[in-house]
Amino acid sequence: MTTRPSRQERLCHVKKIASLLFLASCLFGASAEPEVAQDPSLALGILRELIDTRSTHDVGTTEVARKVQARLLAAGFSQADAQLLIPQDQPQAGNVVARLHGRGRAKPVLYLCHLDVVAANPEDWTRDPFHLTEDGGWLYGRGTIDMKGQDAAVLAALLQFKHEGFVPDRDIIVAFTAGEESGDERNGVDWLLKEHRDLIDAGLVINPDGGEAGMKAGRRLYIAVQTSEKDSMAFEAEVTDKGGHSSRPTAANPIYRLSEGLARLSKFQFPVHLTDTTRAYFERRAALESGTVKADMLAAAKTPPDPAALEHLSAEVETNIMLRTTCTATQIEGGHAQNALPQRARATLQCRIVPGESQDSVRDTLIRVLDDPTIKISVLKPATPSPESPVSGSLISLVEKVAHQSWPEVVILPEMSAGATDSKYTRLVGIPSYGIDGMFDDLDDARAHGRDERIGVAAFGQEVQFTYRLMRAIAMQR
């Protein structure tokens, strides 16, 4: 039989604990925050629900948005602080805006989390892409990396904060949105900014979709803080002719003329254009390299950069895209019959433009490089200018502090993304926006948008912890 401690013994025990807490405050400082962590099982359950709810472009996000809202309401968020917002003319494009109220000591921080995913053909996968499958230490399913894994981590942190009664210095707003993967057709962030700006107005944006945590051969290398992204746009190059019978070929053949122009483009490189972000990127990235590559990166970060170093870095795709605007042919079509001369040939030129350069300047360059007046250049998809967010400031050092709690060896890199994210919309309206993510993915086996998309079970658990800690730290930053 166990003897229950007396009231005096229990009081003595409490006093001992108080003494230990006082000693800890003396050793570590009275303002030191306790170490915080989060059980990844909550996030894993959320991830399973998100993956198992199909949200491709043909289906939309309303069903999965309703499930996100239901979790928020069940956790104690009011209807006003967990709003389901659906455009009247787009009933499939559901969005949820959640708000955890703070003390108002700084403008809110807004997290961007898109709920839609790209299409996946089940016949191409070894597992059902729309069902979360755990196998061999991996979590398989469409969206595990882009970006339902991050959605689950952010939502789990928000629910945990509510459960703890955490009151941040600034409001935390999370927008779970539609349409990131469908281009500008029905983008949720763009729509919210135009129709419900008051709900998502913020002083700072964090977009886990724009961040990158890179590793190779099991070695964690860096966490990239996206401070800018290239503008994405597309041109059409077209040549036309009267055509005729294939037995009477001519030099005016549109396929030949277009092909010759594209061959010239394939050998062309746009001028080097370094920004504050890319200079800082090369300076910090050099810490991960050695020998000539390290020396080249440090030389490229200088003002002015070393021409020889730039030439070396331009030879590698990974570093070349950080140095300049790029345009490449992605589609081509021509001709109308097997036995007729073509009357038309077209090519799509997909361009990624360094912030600060204009659509018109890129078009003028293409006209000059293609060097054929018969090739007509027109805009297929216009650019959405996205200014660079400030590289300086305390955010990057805060990310470094939080990341080094788990991964002391990783380097924090400011980065210009070659791909497009929803941050372009918030940057365009003047809100500093940063892509930050701690879900480490192998750079040599990237599967986002691809077959058998997956993330490691351990990597997901670490992402959950990192997201919780970072959200808490940013919410207490004034």
C-alpha angles and dihedrals in degrees: 000000000000116000113225113231115252122249090254092052091049090050090050090051091052091050090052091052090048090051091051091049090050090050090050091051090052092049098042103024128267092256095052111126118230118254107268129204138164134220106246092209091083091053091045091055090050091048091052091053092047095048093045090054106075113225106170120144094267091053102035132208105274096099094049091042089056089055091050090051091048091056091050093049092047089053092056104267112143123238088253090055096044105043125176107212121190126175111239093229094044109047092171094057100083121173133184125208115195126186131194106195120230137183095279095239091134137014113280124272115231123208118202115211119168117207100197124094135196120261121276127195108221090207090064095051128079088218134031105281092207097054123067108241124187112205133156095348094312135108111218126196143102107284100021088122102019097065126297090088089061091041090057093049093050094045092047091052091049092050091047092051089052091049092050094048089237113177111195126204089245132030116266113219122187121191113198101194149185134232107029092127095044095064116230095333097102108348113179098206092050090049094048092050091052100040107023105023092145091063096054103027107134145160094229137024126208115192114185089190090067097050127087132205107193130199137166129199090352094307117122108225113172150341110226119212106207108221096164143006136207117259110250119217141145135221130195119223112200136179122188134189139168092257123204142176116335090230089070105053120185137193089245091073104142093216092057095044093048092045092053091051092049090050089057090049091051090061095045128096123193115235119276111267115183120190132191088266097050094045089053090044094057093043093055097034089059088072088069094051137064140203119005095352092056092047091048093051093050090047091049091054093057126095107268098022120228110260094214091052091050091051091053093048091047090063092068121069094218094057098029092065089056091056104053152001114281133204122185137172111251104166135026135181136166146154131038106220138028093235100039134082110250117261093193141021124184137185132187114225112200113202133192109197126203111238110265096039121101133231090236093054091052091049091051090051092051092051090052095046097045085051099193123110090206091065108089116205119205135166116258097173119011123224122257104215112230116188121215116262115229113280093199123073138074101293098084092048089049091052088049092052093050095043093050090058086072104018112028092175100058123104120224111224130190104224142192108214119224089205128067127252138175089264088085089073096051093043089052091059092049104262113134105240130194133185111220128168134157101194102117115219128181109256090209094052105038110164104176107135088005141101118294094009108198147159129204117261090230092046090053092050090051090048089056091053094044093048092050094049095044095047089051094047095047091047090057094047115103 
